Amino acid sequence: MDTSRVGVRTELDILEGRLGTRLSGLLQAIPWDIDMVDADAVVVAEGSPADQAWHLLRAQYGVDWVIAGKLLARKRAQLLPVYDKVVRCALGRPRPSFWLALHAALRADDRSLHRQLLALRQIAGLPETVSALRVCDVAVWMGHRAEGHACPR
């Protein structure tokens, strides 16, 4: 974590304290071995353990929505996407949530987007351990930056 933004107490609480225990309990309830495209929408819906974990992190000193989302994306790379300021600049603020909107997009048209992401992974020579969501993250970032957008910080 970036200690310049997240307080040391928050970091220690995640690593060794009650916050870490609570977060660990929520993470145990979030599937670790399933791709977003294969998960039921309830897994990423409001009130789900993933949503609760995001809100728990978000409520901590120095943990903004980007940091909370990136921590969870790191812990559940196949299931939870990165949603940061560049992705928001590129794709907007879907309603009811980015997670649900991406879940629907990945499943639409007989999973066409998901198949395209897997094909892109293969073309790039990336190992199968790189999830379709990570390919999507990089593609959105690179595409948006290549278009010359200056996203707000």
Disulfide bonds with the S-S distance in Angstrom:
none
